[in-house]
């Protein structure tokens, strides 16, 4: 199973930044996610809220799920700028889109 992940960010002045656009094997994601801070946070959250452990090889006829997923603000660096973001993960099985996870949000000041 392959994954395509995109993270876009817009600063308050509407300046767009593509933080990343990567494609990787789902198995390598769980084995090597510690090398990237964002993916490490995402992987830890999935593992924490998974209904069954995600590990390769995946078992046939088993439902893998994630319930009540959230990210703790303490897991992100303090220098994250204010702005809006959109994150998208597309999961491919035999080159066909099998599932999509998309999130959008805004980083705001607590002041």
C-alpha positions as CSV (number, residue, x, y, z in Angstrom):
1,X,0.0,0.0,0.0
2,X,1.3,3.4,-1.0
3,X,0.6,6.8,0.5
4,X,0.7,10.3,-1.0
5,X,0.9,13.0,1.6
6,X,0.6,16.8,1.0
7,X,0.8,19.6,3.5
8,X,-0.1,23.2,2.4
9,X,0.2,26.3,4.5
10,X,-1.1,29.8,4.0
11,X,0.3,32.7,6.1
12,X,-2.0,35.5,7.2
13,X,-0.8,37.6,4.2
14,X,-2.2,34.8,1.9
15,X,1.3,33.6,1.0
16,X,1.1,29.9,0.1
17,X,3.8,27.4,1.0
18,X,3.8,23.7,0.1
19,X,5.5,22.2,3.1
20,X,5.8,18.8,1.5
21,X,4.3,16.5,-1.2
22,X,5.7,13.0,-0.7
23,X,4.8,9.4,-1.8
24,X,5.9,6.5,0.3
25,X,5.1,2.9,1.3
26,X,2.7,2.6,4.3
27,X,5.0,0.0,5.8
28,X,8.0,2.2,5.6
29,X,6.0,5.0,7.2
30,X,5.5,3.0,10.4
31,X,9.1,1.8,10.3
32,X,10.8,5.1,9.6
33,X,8.4,7.9,10.6
34,X,10.7,8.9,13.5
35,X,13.0,10.6,10.9
36,X,10.5,13.4,10.2
37,X,8.9,15.5,13.1
38,X,5.5,15.8,11.4
39,X,5.3,12.2,10.4
40,X,6.5,11.1,13.9
41,X,3.6,13.0,15.5
42,X,1.1,11.6,13.1
43,X,2.4,8.1,13.5
44,X,2.3,8.3,17.3
45,X,-1.3,9.6,17.2
46,X,-2.3,6.8,14.9
47,X,-0.7,4.2,17.2
48,X,-2.3,5.8,20.3
49,X,-5.9,5.8,18.9
50,X,-5.7,2.7,16.6
51,X,-8.3,0.0,17.2
52,X,-5.7,-2.6,16.1
53,X,-1.9,-2.3,15.9
54,X,-0.8,-1.1,12.4
55,X,2.2,-3.2,11.4
56,X,3.3,-4.9,8.3
57,X,2.4,-7.2,6.9
58,X,-1.2,-6.3,7.4
59,X,-3.6,-9.2,8.2
60,X,-6.3,-10.1,5.7
61,X,-9.9,-9.7,6.6
62,X,-9.1,-7.5,9.6
63,X,-10.6,-4.1,10.2
64,X,-8.0,-1.4,11.1
65,X,-9.3,1.8,12.4
66,X,-8.5,5.0,14.3
67,X,-11.0,6.5,16.7
68,X,-11.0,10.0,18.3
69,X,-7.7,11.0,16.7
70,X,-6.4,14.4,17.9
71,X,-3.0,16.1,18.1
72,X,-1.6,17.6,21.2
73,X,-0.3,21.1,20.7
74,X,2.8,20.2,22.9
75,X,3.9,17.9,20.1
76,X,4.6,20.7,17.7
77,X,7.5,23.1,17.7
78,X,6.9,26.5,19.3
79,X,8.0,28.4,16.1
80,X,5.0,27.2,14.0
81,X,3.8,30.4,12.3
82,X,0.2,31.6,12.4
83,X,-1.9,30.7,9.4
84,X,-4.2,28.2,7.8
85,X,-3.2,24.6,6.8
86,X,-4.5,21.7,4.8
87,X,-3.2,18.2,5.1
88,X,-4.2,15.3,2.9
89,X,-3.2,11.7,2.9
90,X,-4.3,9.4,0.0
91,X,-3.9,5.7,0.5
92,X,-3.4,3.6,-2.7
93,X,-3.9,-0.1,-3.2
94,X,-2.8,-1.4,-6.6
95,X,-2.5,2.1,-7.8
96,X,-6.2,2.9,-7.0
97,X,-7.2,5.4,-4.3
98,X,-8.4,3.2,-1.4
99,X,-8.9,5.8,1.3
100,X,-8.4,9.5,1.8
101,X,-7.8,11.4,5.1
102,X,-8.0,15.2,4.9
103,X,-7.8,17.8,7.6
104,X,-7.8,21.6,7.5
105,X,-7.4,24.1,10.3
106,X,-5.9,27.3,11.5
107,X,-3.0,28.1,13.9
108,X,-4.1,31.1,15.9
109,X,-2.5,33.1,18.7
110,X,-3.8,32.6,22.3
111,X,-3.1,36.3,23.1
